[in-house]
């Protein structure tokens, strides 16, 4: 965790990925937790996860977490440009599968 609060702490963003997935991401006031909620095809899915956070440049954050299902997610969030590079892994046919995506953020709260 960075020494100061991350700029996303206490805020909510809609994250839209290049594959059509969309999520409403609400970050805790101290920036250590995330509640993601699926939108569209993923509506009704959600989880509250503990975050690992590092600020790699002004308002650019490397954020990662592991979900109960075993999915791992890593984001490079650029709050200056409201963009994300996301990498997630999951168990697929034949073993672990990784996917790299780009996306946008829209601040909603």
C-alpha positions, 0 to 999 in steps of 0.5 A, a space after each residue: 500500500 502506498 504511504 498516502 491514500 490512493 486517489 480512488 479511495 472512497 470513489 466508485 467507477 464503472 469499468 468497461 473492458 474491451 471484451 464487453 464486460 462491465 463492472 461497478 467498482 466501489 473502493 473503500 474509504 481507506 483504499 484497501 478493499 473493493 466491491 465489484 458488481 457485474 453489469 450487463 451479462 454479469 449482473 447479479 455477480 459481486 464480491 468484496 475483495 482485499 486489494 494490494 495497491 502500489 502507486 507507480 506514477 502520479 495517479 497511476 496505480 497497480 492494483 491486484 486481488 484474488 477472488 474466492 473462485 481463484 480468479 486473479 485480477 491485476 489492473 494498471 489504473 490511470 486516473 489521469 486518462 481514466 483508462 485501465 489495462 487489466 490482466 486476469 487469470 482463471 482455470 480453463 480447459 487445459 490449465 490456467 488461462 490469462 487474458 489481457 484487456 484494455 478498458 475505460 473508467 467512468 467516475 460515478 461517485 
